[in-house]
Amino acid sequence: MRTGFVLLITVLGAGAVGGLAYWHQSRAEPTAEAPAQQPEATPVVAGAVQNGPVPIYLRGVGTVIAYNNVVVRSQITGPLVKISFRQGETVHKGDLLAEIDPRPYQAQLDQAIANRDRDQAQIVNAQTNLDRYVPLQAKGFATGQLVDTQKAQVAQLEAMVKGDEAAIESARVNLSYTRLTAPLDGVTGIRQIDEGNIIHPTDANGLVDVTQIQPISLIFTLPETTFVEIQKEMAKGPVKVFAYSQDDKTKLDEGELLLIDNQINQTTGTIRLRATFPNRERLLWPGELINARLLLKTEPHGLTIAAGAVQQGPKGPYVYVIGADQSVQPRPIRVAQISEGQALIASGLKDKEQVVVDGQYKLQAGTHVRVLTGKAAEEANMQSAVEQAIP
């Protein structure tokens, strides 16, 4: 048994020595290594930095208001006998909207005319008597007192006729008030009183309100720090303002800046501005909340890239720039504005440089890329959107 144990130890020892010798031999005689494989290039969508004229906008939020708004009220009291407009329709200045019973006011006019005619007849009689008394006074057949009294009577009757003329004019004005007409071109609102009711000058809501929407106005705000620049541009000529929908995608109209409010709001640090728009298509409506873009100036040689190329990092915005060896490096930039899918670059890029527009989430400094074009680029954009949407 002792002899068998010694034999087992001898065999294991020989195996260990053989393995160690093989290990040293393999270390001492290196074999030919396989060539290193280059990492696969990451597919991305790229775009070049463009150089050209770029409009500079100041953006604000505003509320559309009517250019003019008038509540049609009655200036006399009476029953409404006729409604001549439909709610919400467009009316023109002078159009008949409603009519109040004119008969009492026509009667007042007729009475005033009759009073004037009576007093005019009395003047004729008094003047005739005066014409008789003057020659008689010269012959001594009439006293001076009689002549003076007759002159006074003529003057009194003439004054009465003037009063009658004023009463006639007043009656005519009141009679004209029985016809309620549109004070301007505009759109009627909801009717506040129906035919057959008594209308009064003191009615709070009147008959209806007429709103002028062509042209129309916009009140919007901008930071007070833009005040000086806007003043300078207004001194040069008309300043354009563009109205956009709340999602900032649909252009509603193009107008001009009318004025800057005469005070700065110290609480919010903003200034109020008013712009006017022709509103030919009636896409602007009173009370509508919209986005306003004030065209401050146009930069003749602005550098722009697709807005999707701009990434946000801890130190601010940056882009991935594609080098000559098709590798990317992040580069910090300063963005002046982003408008309509284009970013205006204030600094950090040069004309014609290539930047990654889509696929940045796969990249890091030094990553080699393969630029996709055409249909492949469109498919990559769609795939990128799907992958980024999955948490």
C-alpha positions in Angstrom: 0.0 0.0 0.0 2.9 2.3 0.8 4.4 1.5 -2.5 1.1 2.4 -4.4 0.9 5.8 -2.6 4.5 6.7 -3.6 3.7 5.7 -7.2 0.6 8.1 -7.3 2.6 11.0 -5.9 5.3 10.4 -8.5 2.7 10.5 -11.4 1.0 13.7 -10.2 4.4 15.4 -9.8 5.4 14.5 -13.3 2.1 15.9 -14.7 2.5 19.2 -12.8 6.1 19.6 -14.1 5.0 18.9 -17.6 2.2 21.5 -17.4 4.5 24.1 -16.0 7.0 23.5 -18.8 4.3 23.9 -21.4 3.2 27.2 -19.8 6.7 28.6 -19.9 7.1 27.5 -23.5 3.9 29.1 -24.6 5.1 32.4 -22.9 8.5 32.2 -24.5 7.2 31.5 -28.0 4.4 33.9 -28.9 2.1 33.0 -31.7 1.0 35.4 -34.5 -1.9 37.6 -33.3 -5.1 38.1 -35.3 -5.4 41.6 -36.7 -7.5 44.0 -34.5 -11.0 44.7 -35.9 -12.1 48.4 -36.3 -15.3 49.2 -34.4 -18.4 49.5 -36.6 -19.3 53.1 -37.6 -22.5 54.4 -36.0 -25.1 55.6 -38.6 -26.2 59.2 -38.1 -28.0 61.9 -40.0 -25.8 65.0 -40.6 -26.2 68.5 -41.9 -23.9 71.4 -42.9 -23.7 74.8 -41.2 -25.5 77.2 -43.6 -24.5 80.9 -44.1 -27.2 83.3 -45.2 -29.7 86.0 -44.2 -31.6 85.2 -41.0 -34.5 87.2 -39.5 -34.1 88.0 -35.8 -37.3 87.8 -33.9 -38.5 88.9 -30.5 -41.1 86.6 -29.2 -44.0 87.3 -26.9 -47.5 86.2 -26.0 -50.5 88.4 -26.5 -54.3 88.8 -26.7 -56.2 89.8 -29.7 -58.6 92.8 -29.2 -61.1 94.5 -31.4 -59.8 97.5 -33.3 -63.0 99.2 -32.2 -65.9 97.9 -30.1 -69.2 99.7 -29.7 -72.3 98.8 -27.6 -75.3 100.0 -29.5 -77.6 101.7 -27.0 -80.9 103.5 -27.3 -80.9 107.2 -26.5 -84.7 107.2 -26.1 -87.3 105.0 -24.4 -89.8 103.0 -26.4 -90.9 99.6 -27.6 -88.8 97.8 -30.2 -91.0 97.3 -33.2 -88.4 95.8 -35.6 -85.1 93.9 -35.5 -83.2 94.2 -38.8 -80.0 92.2 -38.2 -79.0 88.6 -37.6 -76.7 87.8 -34.7 -73.1 87.3 -35.8 -73.4 88.8 -39.2 -71.2 91.5 -40.7 -72.8 95.0 -40.9 -71.6 98.2 -42.4 -71.7 101.7 -40.9 -75.2 103.2 -41.2 -77.0 99.8 -41.6 -80.4 99.7 -39.8 -80.2 97.3 -36.8 -83.5 98.0 -35.1 -86.4 100.4 -34.9 -88.2 101.9 -31.9 -91.9 102.9 -32.3 -91.6 106.4 -33.9 -95.2 107.6 -33.5 -94.8 109.5 -30.2 -91.7 111.3 -31.5 -93.3 112.0 -34.8 -96.2 113.7 -33.0 -93.7 115.8 -31.0 -92.1 117.0 -34.2 -95.5 117.8 -35.8 -96.4 119.8 -32.7 -93.2 121.8 -32.8 -93.7 122.6 -36.4 -97.2 123.8 -35.7 -96.0 126.1 -32.9 -93.4 127.6 -35.2 -96.0 128.2 -38.0 -98.4 129.9 -35.5 -95.6 132.2 -34.2 -94.5 133.1 -37.7 -98.1 134.1 -38.5 -98.1 136.3 -35.4 -94.9 137.9 -36.5 -96.4 138.8 -39.9 -99.4 140.5 -38.1 -97.2 142.3 -35.6 -94.8 143.5 -38.3 -97.8 144.8 -40.3 -99.0 146.9 -37.4 -95.6 148.2 -36.8 -95.3 149.3 -40.4 -98.6 151.2 -39.9 -97.6 152.9 -36.7 -94.3 154.3 -37.8 -95.7 156.7 -40.5 -98.5 157.7 -38.1 -96.0 158.6 -35.5 -94.2 160.9 -37.9 -97.6 162.7 -38.5 -98.3 162.9 -34.8 -101.2 160.4 -34.9 -99.4 157.7 -32.9 -97.4 158.0 -29.7 -93.8 156.9 -29.4 -94.8 154.5 -26.6 -97.2 152.6 -29.0 -94.5 152.3 -31.6 -91.9 151.0 -29.1 -94.4 148.5 -27.7 -95.1 147.2 -31.2 -91.3 146.8 -31.9 -90.9 144.8 -28.7 -93.8 142.6 -29.6 -92.2 141.8 -33.0 -88.8 141.0 -31.4 -90.6 138.8 -28.8 -92.3 136.8 -31.6 -89.1 136.5 -33.5 -87.4 135.0 -30.4 -90.3 132.6 -30.0 -89.9 131.4 -33.6 -86.2 130.7 -32.9 -87.2 128.7 -29.9 -89.7 126.8 -32.1 -86.9 126.0 -34.6 -84.8 124.6 -31.8 -87.7 122.5 -30.6 -88.2 121.2 -34.1 -84.6 120.3 -34.4 -84.7 118.5 -31.0 -87.8 116.6 -32.1 -86.2 115.6 -35.3 -83.1 114.3 -33.4 -85.3 112.3 -31.1 -87.2 110.9 -34.1 -83.9 109.8 -35.7 -83.0 108.0 -32.5 -85.9 105.6 -33.2 -83.6 104.1 -35.9 -80.7 102.2 -34.3 -77.9 102.0 -36.9 -74.5 100.4 -37.0 -71.9 102.9 -35.8 -69.1 101.2 -37.8 -68.2 98.2 -40.1 -68.0 95.1 -37.9 -69.6 91.9 -36.7 -72.6 91.9 -34.4 -72.6 89.9 -31.2 -75.4 88.3 -29.2 -78.6 90.3 -29.2 -79.4 91.5 -25.7 -83.1 92.5 -26.1 -85.9 91.0 -28.3 -88.5 92.7 -30.5 -91.5 93.9 -28.5 -89.6 94.8 -25.4 -89.2 98.3 -24.1 -85.7 99.6 -24.5 -84.2 102.3 -22.3 -81.0 104.4 -22.5 -80.1 103.0 -19.1 -80.1 99.3 -20.2 -76.7 97.9 -19.1 -76.1 95.8 -22.2 -77.8 97.9 -24.8 -79.2 96.2 -27.9 -76.0 94.5 -29.2 -72.3 95.1 -29.5 -70.6 95.7 -32.9 -66.9 94.7 -33.1 -64.6 95.9 -35.8 -62.3 93.0 -36.7 -60.9 94.2 -40.0 -58.4 95.6 -39.1 -57.8 94.1 -35.7 -55.3 94.7 -32.9 -53.0 92.6 -30.8 -51.7 93.5 -27.3 -48.5 91.6 -26.4 -45.6 91.9 -23.9 -41.8 91.7 -24.3 -39.0 92.1 -21.7 -38.2 95.7 -21.0 -34.6 95.0 -22.0 -35.8 95.0 -25.6 -37.2 98.5 -25.4 -34.2 100.4 -26.8 -33.7 98.1 -29.8 -37.4 98.3 -30.7 -37.4 102.1 -30.4 -34.4 102.3 -32.8 -36.0 100.1 -35.3 -39.3 102.0 -35.2 -37.3 105.2 -35.9 -36.1 103.6 -39.2 -39.6 102.7 -40.4 -42.5 100.2 -39.9 -41.7 97.2 -37.8 -43.4 93.9 -38.8 -45.2 91.6 -36.4 -46.3 88.1 -37.1 -49.2 86.3 -35.4 -48.9 82.6 -34.8 -51.2 80.0 -33.2 -50.7 78.8 -29.7 -48.7 75.8 -30.8 -46.5 78.2 -32.7 -46.9 76.2 -35.9 -49.5 78.1 -37.9 -49.0 81.7 -39.2 -52.2 83.6 -38.8 -51.4 87.0 -40.1 -48.8 89.6 -40.7 -49.1 93.2 -39.5 -47.2 96.2 -38.2 -46.2 97.5 -34.8 -48.5 100.4 -33.9 -47.1 101.7 -30.6 -45.2 101.0 -27.4 -47.1 101.6 -24.2 -46.1 104.8 -22.4 -45.1 103.0 -19.2 -43.0 99.9 -18.3 -44.6 97.5 -15.9 -42.1 97.5 -13.0 -43.7 94.5 -11.3 -43.1 92.2 -14.3 -40.3 94.0 -16.0 -42.1 94.0 -19.3 -43.4 96.5 -21.9 -46.8 96.3 -23.6 -47.0 96.8 -27.4 -49.9 97.1 -29.8 -49.8 95.8 -33.3 -52.5 95.9 -36.1 -53.3 93.3 -38.6 -55.5 93.4 -41.7 -57.1 90.1 -40.7 -58.5 89.5 -44.2 -59.1 85.8 -43.6 -60.5 86.5 -40.1 -58.1 84.0 -38.4 -57.7 86.5 -35.5 -60.7 86.9 -33.2 -61.1 89.2 -30.1 -60.0 87.4 -27.0 -57.8 84.9 -28.8 -54.4 84.1 -27.1 -51.6 83.9 -29.7 -47.9 84.0 -30.1 -46.3 87.2 -31.5 -43.0 87.5 -33.3 -41.6 91.0 -33.8 -39.1 91.1 -36.6 -36.4 93.2 -35.1 -33.9 92.9 -38.0 -32.3 90.5 -40.5 -28.8 89.2 -40.0 -27.3 89.1 -43.5 -24.6 86.4 -42.8 -26.1 84.3 -40.1 -24.9 80.7 -39.4 -27.7 78.2 -39.0 -28.1 74.5 -38.4 -31.1 72.3 -37.9 -32.6 72.8 -34.4 -32.4 69.1 -33.8 -28.6 69.2 -33.8 -28.5 71.3 -30.6 -28.0 69.2 -27.5 -28.2 70.4 -23.9 -25.5 69.5 -21.4 -24.4 70.5 -17.9 -22.4 73.4 -19.3 -25.0 74.5 -21.8 -25.8 73.8 -25.5 -23.4 71.8 -27.7 -23.3 69.9 -31.0 -21.4 66.9 -32.3 -19.1 68.0 -35.1 -18.0 65.5 -37.6 -14.2 65.6 -38.4 -12.3 64.7 -41.5 -11.7 61.1 -40.1 -15.5 60.7 -39.7 -15.3 60.8 -35.9 -17.3 63.1 -33.8 -16.4 65.5 -31.1 -18.8 67.5 -28.8 -18.4 71.3 -29.1 -20.1 73.9 -27.0 -22.0 76.6 -28.9 -24.0 79.7 -28.2 -27.5 79.9 -29.7 -28.9 83.3 -30.6 -32.4 82.0 -31.4 -34.4 79.0 -32.6 -37.1 79.6 -35.1 -39.0 77.4 -37.5 -36.7 74.4 -37.0 -33.5 76.4 -37.5 -31.0 77.4 -34.8 -29.1 80.6 -35.3 -25.5 80.1 -34.0 -23.9 83.1 -32.3 -20.5 81.3 -31.8 -18.9 77.9 -31.8 -19.3 76.8 -35.4 -17.9 77.7 -38.8 -19.5 77.8 -42.2 -19.9 74.4 -44.0 -18.9 72.3 -40.9 -20.8 69.0 -40.6 -22.8 68.4 -37.5 -24.9 65.5 -36.3 -28.6 66.2 -36.7 -30.0 62.9 -35.5 -28.6 59.9 -33.6 -26.7 61.8 -31.0 -27.9 59.5 -28.2 -25.6 56.8 -29.5 -22.5 59.0 -29.6 -19.6 60.0 -27.4 -16.3 61.8 -28.1 -14.3 60.0 -30.7 -17.1 57.8 -32.1 -16.8 57.0 -35.8 -19.9 57.7 -37.7 -21.5 56.8 -41.1 -23.6 59.6 -42.5 -26.9 58.4 -43.9 -28.6 60.1 -46.8 -31.9 60.0 -48.7 -34.4 57.4 -47.7 -32.0 55.8 -45.2 -31.8 59.1 -43.4 -35.6 59.4 -43.2 -35.9 55.8 -41.8 -33.1 56.6 -39.3 -35.0 59.6 -38.1 -38.1 57.5 -37.6 -36.2 54.8 -35.8 -34.4 57.3 -33.6 -37.7 58.8 -32.5 -39.1 55.4 -31.6 -36.0 54.3 -29.6 -36.0 57.6 -27.7 -39.6 57.2 -26.9 -39.1 53.8 -25.3 -38.0 54.2 -21.6 
